[in-house]
Amino acid sequence: MMRATGVVRFAAAVALLPLVMVQQGFAWGSDGHNLINRLAAEYLPHDVPAFLRSGGALDAMEYLGPEPDRWRNRAEAELNAEQAPDHFIDLELADMVGTLPKQRYVFIRELSEKQAAHPELALTPDKVGMQPWQVEEVYERLKVGFREYRKLVAANDDTKPAELAITFYAAWLGHYVGDGSMPLHTTIQYNGWKGPNPNGYTTEHTIHSLFESTFVHANVTQDDVAPLVAVAPVKELDDEWADYMAYLRHSNALVEKTYQLEKAGGFAGEGTPEGKAFADERLAAGAIELRDMIYTAWLRSADPVEEFHGAVATTRKSVAGN
C-alpha cells in the first residue's frame, strides 16, 4: 500500500476518525514468537558469546518469545494497560508529527502538540502506539547487559548472572521485533478494513488472528522458515533506530497485500501457496532483524562509554569464545 504523506495523510486520518479504535495489542501467536526468537539465536554468528547460542539459551529464548503477551491479562489490568501500546504503532497517525524522534518522551510531547492543534483526532500514545520506542529501549538494555558481561570476563568474575539478564533482554527484544514484522501491527487497518473500501477487503475483526495465529499454527513450522534466515547475511547495523524504522516501513508497505491475500483465501485452512510464502517470509524477516539487532548490540557493547558515575569503560576486547 502506498503511504500517503503530509496533507494527504492528515486528511485520511481525519476521514477515518469515527472508525479508528484503540489497537488491542495483538501479536504473532505463541508459535510465531517462539519460532522468531529461536531462529534468531540459532543463526547468531560465532563471535557472539557462546552461552547465547547454547541449548539452554535457545530454549529460554523460545519460551520467552511470547512473554509480553502473558502480561496481557485482566488480572493484571494496570500492567496490561501500561504495556499494550508497546506492541503496535499506527504509522498513519504517528507520522503526523513528521520525522519520528528516537526518544519516547520527545515523541509524546510532539504528539501532544498535534493533539492540541487537532482535538478532533485521537492522538494519544495509548491509541497511536509506542512500538519502535520499546524496541530501542530494550535494545539498549541488551547492549548494557553485554557491556557488563565483557567487564566480568575481563575481571575473571562469574558471568552467569549477566548471562541470565542478557538472555532475558534478547528474548524480550525479540517479542517486539517480531511484532514489527507483522504488517497489521503498523496501521489503523489492524483488524478489518476501515473507511473507503473500493477493493472490498474484509471488515470483519478476524483477519489479524486468522493470519498470525490460526494460519501460522496450522501451516508454518520452524523448518519452513529456517532456510530463509540461514541465507540472509548477518550484518552490523549502522544505526539500529534507522534500520528498525526502515524495517517497520517495509512491514507497513505490506498491509494491503495482507488484505489481498486474505480476500483470495490465502489464510483459509491450508491457505494458498502465496499465503504460505507470505507468512514464512514475514516470520523470517522478524528473525533476521532480531538476529542483526542482537549482533549489533554485542559489537557496540565494546565501544568506550562514560559511565553514569563518570568512569570510562574499557574498550573492545575479544571475549566471545566458541
MIGU-741923 format. One record per residue (C-alpha): x, y, z. Coordinates in steps of 0.2 Angstrom, whole numbers. Each point is the difference from the previous one (the first is absolute). Last residue first. Example, Ala and Ser with C-alpha at 12.3 -4.5 7.8 and 13.67 -1.06 7.14 Angstrom:
BEGIN
{node {68 -5 36}}
{node {-6 -17 3}}
//
This chain:
BEGIN
{node {167 -103 103}}
{node {6 14 11}}
{node {-7 17 0}}
{node {12 10 11}}
{node {10 10 -13}}
{node {3 17 8}}
{node {-6 17 -6}}
{node {2 15 12}}
{node {-1 1 19}}
{node {-13 11 7}}
{node {4 18 5}}
{node {-5 5 18}}
{node {-12 15 2}}
{node {-13 -8 12}}
{node {-12 -3 -14}}
{node {14 -8 -10}}
{node {8 9 -15}}
{node {0 -12 -14}}
{node {13 -10 -10}}
{node {-7 -11 -14}}
{node {0 -19 5}}
{node {-19 0 2}}
{node {-1 5 -18}}
{node {5 -17 -6}}
{node {-13 -9 11}}
{node {-14 12 -4}}
{node {3 -2 -18}}
{node {-1 -19 1}}
{node {-16 1 10}}
{node {-7 12 -13}}
{node {5 -10 -15}}
{node {-8 -16 8}}
{node {-16 9 4}}
{node {-1 7 -18}}
{node {3 -17 -7}}
{node {-13 -8 11}}
{node {-13 12 -4}}
{node {3 -1 -19}}
{node {-1 -19 1}}
{node {-17 2 8}}
{node {-5 11 -14}}
{node {7 -11 -13}}
{node {-8 -16 6}}
{node {-17 9 2}}
{node {1 7 -18}}
{node {5 -17 -7}}
{node {-15 -8 8}}
{node {-12 13 -7}}
{node {7 -1 -17}}
{node {0 -19 0}}
{node {-18 1 5}}
{node {-9 -3 17}}
{node {1 -17 9}}
{node {-16 6 9}}
{node {-4 18 -6}}
{node {16 11 0}}
{node {2 3 -19}}
{node {-19 0 -3}}
{node {1 13 -14}}
{node {-7 13 12}}
{node {13 -4 13}}
{node {14 2 -12}}
{node {-6 17 -6}}
{node {-2 5 19}}
{node {18 -5 3}}
{node {6 9 -16}}
{node {-9 16 6}}
{node {11 0 16}}
{node {16 -5 -9}}
{node {7 18 -1}}
{node {-2 1 19}}
{node {12 -15 2}}
{node {13 10 -11}}
{node {-3 15 11}}
{node {4 -10 16}}
{node {16 -6 -7}}
{node {5 17 -6}}
{node {-4 6 18}}
{node {11 -14 7}}
{node {15 5 -11}}
{node {-2 18 5}}
{node {0 -5 18}}
{node {14 -13 -1}}
{node {12 13 -9}}
{node {14 -8 -9}}
{node {-7 -18 3}}
{node {12 -14 1}}
{node {-5 -13 -13}}
{node {-3 -18 -1}}
{node {-3 -6 -18}}
{node {-17 -7 -3}}
{node {2 -18 -7}}
{node {-4 -8 17}}
{node {-15 10 4}}
{node {-9 -6 -15}}
{node {5 -18 3}}
{node {-7 1 17}}
{node {-17 5 -4}}
{node {-8 -16 -6}}
{node {10 -11 12}}
{node {-7 11 14}}
{node {-17 -5 -5}}
{node {-14 9 -8}}
{node {-18 -7 -5}}
{node {-11 -3 15}}
{node {7 12 13}}
{node {4 13 -13}}
{node {-18 0 -7}}
{node {-8 1 17}}
{node {12 13 8}}
{node {7 13 -12}}
{node {-13 -1 -14}}
{node {-16 -4 8}}
{node {4 10 15}}
{node {2 16 -10}}
{node {-14 -4 -13}}
{node {-14 -2 13}}
{node {-7 16 3}}
{node {-11 0 -15}}
{node {2 14 -12}}
{node {7 -11 -14}}
{node {7 9 -15}}
{node {-12 5 -14}}
{node {12 9 -11}}
{node {-9 17 1}}
{node {1 0 19}}
{node {-2 18 6}}
{node {2 0 19}}
{node {6 -14 11}}
{node {6 -18 -6}}
{node {0 -13 13}}
{node {12 -3 14}}
{node {16 11 -1}}
{node {-6 12 -13}}
{node {6 14 12}}
{node {17 -5 -5}}
{node {17 -7 5}}
{node {-4 -16 10}}
{node {-10 -6 -15}}
{node {16 -3 -10}}
{node {7 -13 12}}
{node {19 2 -1}}
{node {-2 13 14}}
{node {-7 -12 13}}
{node {15 -11 -2}}
{node {11 15 4}}
{node {-11 2 15}}
{node {1 -18 6}}
{node {19 -1 -4}}
{node {5 14 11}}
{node {-7 -10 15}}
{node {10 -15 -6}}
{node {16 10 -1}}
{node {-3 8 17}}
{node {-4 -16 8}}
{node {16 -9 -7}}
{node {10 15 5}}
{node {-6 0 18}}
{node {3 -18 2}}
{node {18 1 -8}}
{node {3 15 12}}
{node {-4 -11 15}}
{node {11 -14 -7}}
{node {16 11 -4}}
{node {10 -5 16}}
{node {15 11 1}}
{node {16 -1 -10}}
{node {2 19 0}}
{node {-1 1 -19}}
{node {-14 -12 -1}}
{node {-10 10 13}}
{node {3 16 -10}}
{node {-5 -8 -16}}
{node {-16 -6 8}}
{node {-4 17 6}}
{node {1 7 -17}}
{node {-11 -14 -7}}
{node {-13 5 13}}
{node {2 18 -5}}
{node {-3 -5 -18}}
{node {-16 -10 5}}
{node {-7 15 9}}
{node {3 10 -15}}
{node {-10 -12 -11}}
{node {-14 1 13}}
{node {-1 18 -2}}
{node {1 0 -19}}
{node {-13 -13 -1}}
{node {-12 9 12}}
{node {2 16 -10}}
{node {-4 -9 -16}}
{node {-17 -6 7}}
{node {-7 15 8}}
{node {-18 0 -6}}
{node {-12 13 -7}}
{node {-14 -4 12}}
{node {10 -2 16}}
{node {11 14 -5}}
{node {-14 13 -3}}
{node {-5 7 -16}}
{node {-19 -4 -1}}
{node {-4 13 -13}}
{node {-14 14 1}}
{node {11 9 12}}
{node {12 5 -14}}
{node {12 14 6}}
{node {1 -7 18}}
{node {2 -18 -7}}
{node {14 6 -11}}
{node {9 8 15}}
{node {-3 -16 10}}
{node {8 -10 -14}}
{node {15 10 1}}
{node {1 -2 19}}
{node {-2 -19 -2}}
{node {13 -1 -13}}
{node {13 9 11}}
{node {-5 -11 14}}
{node {4 -16 -10}}
{node {17 5 -7}}
{node {5 -4 -17}}
{node {-10 14 -9}}
{node {-13 -5 -14}}
{node {2 12 -14}}
{node {-16 9 -2}}
{node {-13 1 14}}
{node {-14 -6 -11}}
{node {10 -15 -3}}
{node {-6 -8 16}}
{node {-18 0 -7}}
{node {3 -10 -16}}
{node {13 -9 9}}
{node {-12 -9 12}}
{node {13 -7 11}}
{node {-1 -17 9}}
{node {6 -11 15}}
{node {6 13 11}}
{node {-18 8 1}}
{node {-5 -15 11}}
{node {13 3 13}}
{node {-9 11 13}}
{node {-17 -6 -3}}
{node {5 -18 3}}
{node {11 4 15}}
{node {-15 9 8}}
{node {-12 -13 -4}}
{node {10 -15 8}}
{node {-15 -12 2}}
{node {-6 7 -16}}
{node {14 -8 -9}}
{node {12 5 -13}}
{node {16 -3 9}}
{node {1 -17 -8}}
{node {1 9 -16}}
{node {17 8 6}}
{node {7 -18 2}}
{node {-4 -7 -17}}
{node {18 -2 -5}}
{node {5 -5 17}}
{node {-1 -19 -3}}
{node {10 1 -16}}
{node {14 11 7}}
{node {0 -11 15}}
{node {2 -16 -11}}
{node {14 8 -10}}
{node {8 6 16}}
{node {0 -18 7}}
{node {6 -7 -17}}
{node {15 12 -2}}
{node {1 14 -12}}
{node {-2 14 14}}
{node {14 -9 10}}
{node {12 0 -14}}
{node {2 19 0}}
{node {-3 8 -17}}
{node {16 -3 -11}}
{node {-8 -16 -7}}
{node {-14 9 -10}}
{node {-18 -1 7}}
{node {-10 -12 -11}}
{node {-7 -10 15}}
{node {-4 16 10}}
{node {-11 7 -14}}
{node {-8 -17 -4}}
{node {-5 -2 18}}
{node {-8 17 2}}
{node {-10 0 -16}}
{node {-6 -18 3}}
{node {-7 3 17}}
{node {-8 17 -5}}
{node {-9 -8 -15}}
{node {-6 -15 10}}
{node {-6 11 15}}
{node {-11 9 -11}}
{node {7 15 -10}}
{node {-6 15 10}}
{node {-16 9 4}}
{node {2 16 10}}
{node {-19 5 -1}}
{node {3 16 -10}}
{node {-12 13 6}}
{node {-14 3 -13}}
{node {0 11 -16}}
{node {-17 0 -9}}
{node {-6 17 5}}
{node {17 7 -4}}
{node {2 -7 -17}}
{node {-3 16 -10}}
{node {12 9 12}}
{node {14 -12 -2}}
{node {-2 0 -19}}
{node {0 19 0}}
{node {16 -1 10}}
{node {8 -12 -11}}
{node {-4 10 -16}}
{node {6 16 8}}
{node {17 -7 4}}
{node {4 -17 -7}}
{node {-11 -15 -6}}
{node {8 -17 0}}
{node {-2 -11 -15}}
{node {-7 -17 5}}
//
